[in-house]
Amino acid sequence: MQYRCGGKTQSLYLHWPFCPYRCRYCPFVALAGHDSFMNAYNAAINQEIVLFGQQLESRLSLQTVYIGGGTPSTWPPALLLDTFGTLNNMFVFENNAEITLEVNPGTVTLEAVAAWQSCGVNRLSVGVQSLNDAVLKQMGRYHTVVDVERFFELTDTIFENISVDLIIGLPGIGRAEWRKQLEIIATWPIKHVSLYFLTVHEHTRLHADLQRGLYELPPEDDIMSMYEETIAYLHEKGIEQYEVSNCARKGYESRHNRAYWNRVAYKGFGLGASSFDGLRRFTTTSNLTNYLEGMQQGHDVTVQSETLTAEQIHLERIMLGLRQIQGVKREDFFKGRSQEECALLDEQLARFIHEGLLIERAGHIVATLRGFMLENHLVSRLTI
């Protein structure tokens, strides 16, 4: 099934799946020990970009590009420059386009930094995760605090827009140590913080380790307290929450991620990449051999496509709206509902407001911090 951009697509995602190692908690399409395929993969993703661009009636004007992974900071500079040459041939970058690249601080080199700057990358998303070297190693993540410090030394005068990722709930990180980490991070020249709760996915090494009793996760109450304290602390430092997991200084919110949350069309390239044309969602194969062979032969490498129903669209709008600080228009909960359903929804909204999980503000229903942490529960009860 062919992706139809309809002139709306202004965001691209590029997936670089290669990693120097695989973190114990990682559920993503990531390949460790496959560096010998980098050249072939680079040629394939360029071919995919060209094939897509050739089907368009006119060149897309890009507002955002996000390079994720995997570990995109291991994309060899010459190959990355080659891919950006293809992007520039096929599309038009707007003057203020946001171009983000994910970085593992243990993989940064002067040559790579120069290549990122040459490509037009203007936003770095850095996977710090923790400032405890022992915990990082325990989780199979082999960068260190020294690597983070060196990252800032190499990039601070070149990149103004830097975001850091942190994980709440790592084994061995209690509330006191978490607070100390926040105090250090607040001294860094950053514009954005992404906060993620540690999620234990099946078929990861972390899941197996926990089943064997090798680690003990922090109590849920401590995790919730750390989250609440983090949002309050960042607020004091001028870094405001704008989505359940994201906080930024004013004007530095992630424009690319907002495209996802606001259901704007986007196109993904590479292994396991997702795309959305406004009505349908597509997923590319996550099998490296199938992807490389498909691109060599000019075949469609989509393995899944879904046309959303009106009910799914409604569910997405509620779910994604409640993730954001502005919330959802109250009237949007009731669209397309019967009188009986509207009465039940009204009761449920009132109940959640009474419980302190939601508030009503300027005609919008907005999640509180506790509501953000129970978002799945809220959505399941508010999408009858």
PyMOL commands that set and color helices and strands:
alter all, ss='L'
color gray80, all
select helices_A, chain A and resi 35-54+72-74+77-90+105-107+110-119+133-138+145-155+175-185+205-211+220-236+255-261+288-296+310-323+330-334+339-354+369-373+375-382
alter helices_A, ss='H'
color red, helices_A
select strands_A, chain A and resi 11-16+18-19+31-32+61-69+92-103+123-129+161-168+192-197+240-243+246-248+267-269+274-276+280-284+302-307+328-329+358-361+364-367
alter strands_A, ss='S'
color yellow, strands_A
deselect
rebuild
show_as cartoon
